Amino acid sequence: MFDTGLQAERTALAWRRTALAMAVGAVGAGRLAVPVLGALALVAAVAGLAQAALVAVAARRRYRVVHQSLTTRGDLTGVRQAGVPIAALACSGVLVGLLALAFVLGD
């Protein structure tokens, strides 16, 4: 029997907030980097938005799988590790960091 303390729901909401923060960060970094990088900054911002969307979709799918596993089995034995959202988050962090570095060194 699983604990009905809404842990899966809180985790899903945390990933949703993370995806939203990634989208805001990508747009903000892209906007600030346009004077230095031009169109390349816009391409990077769109890539960051795509990564944020990937995190949101993967987190939603994972929540469904976790919820189904918990309600049918009572445990998480049928759930794989969360590699896609974590990898997309890491790539987004690197992308924003590179944009920040280009902005600082571009002058």
Solvent accessible surface area in square Angstrom, and as a share of the most:
residue,aa,sasa,rsa
1,M,209,0.93
2,F,54,0.23
3,D,99,0.51
4,T,94,0.55
5,G,30,0.29
6,L,109,0.54
7,Q,81,0.36
8,A,17,0.13
9,E,50,0.23
10,R,138,0.51
11,T,74,0.43
12,A,18,0.14
13,L,86,0.43
14,A,37,0.28
15,W,45,0.16
16,R,133,0.48
17,R,152,0.56
18,T,40,0.23
19,A,7,0.05
20,L,119,0.59
21,A,65,0.50
22,M,15,0.07
23,A,22,0.17
24,V,98,0.56
25,G,30,0.29
26,A,1,0.01
27,V,75,0.43
28,G,31,0.30
29,A,19,0.15
30,G,0,0.00
31,R,179,0.65
32,L,106,0.53
33,A,1,0.01
34,V,55,0.31
35,P,111,0.70
36,V,46,0.26
37,L,49,0.24
38,G,31,0.30
39,A,75,0.58
40,L,113,0.56
41,A,0,0.00
42,L,101,0.50
43,V,95,0.54
44,A,11,0.08
45,A,10,0.08
46,V,98,0.57
47,A,43,0.33
48,G,0,0.00
49,L,71,0.35
50,A,61,0.47
51,Q,39,0.17
52,A,5,0.04
53,A,56,0.43
54,L,86,0.43
55,V,0,0.00
56,A,39,0.30
57,V,73,0.42
58,A,17,0.13
59,A,9,0.07
60,R,133,0.49
61,R,156,0.57
62,R,77,0.28
63,Y,60,0.23
64,R,134,0.49
65,V,72,0.41
66,V,17,0.10
67,H,80,0.36
68,Q,114,0.51
69,S,9,0.06
70,L,29,0.14
71,T,73,0.42
72,T,102,0.59
73,R,147,0.54
74,G,19,0.19
75,D,59,0.31
76,L,92,0.46
77,T,106,0.62
78,G,44,0.42
79,V,24,0.14
80,R,206,0.75
81,Q,163,0.72
82,A,18,0.14
83,G,45,0.43
84,V,82,0.47
85,P,5,0.03
86,I,99,0.50
87,A,55,0.43
88,A,6,0.05
89,L,67,0.33
90,A,59,0.46
91,C,69,0.41
92,S,4,0.02
93,G,46,0.44
94,V,94,0.54
95,L,39,0.19
96,V,49,0.28
97,G,39,0.38
98,L,104,0.52
99,L,10,0.05
100,A,53,0.41
101,L,96,0.48
102,A,31,0.24
103,F,85,0.35
104,V,106,0.61
105,L,127,0.63
106,G,42,0.40
107,D,165,0.85
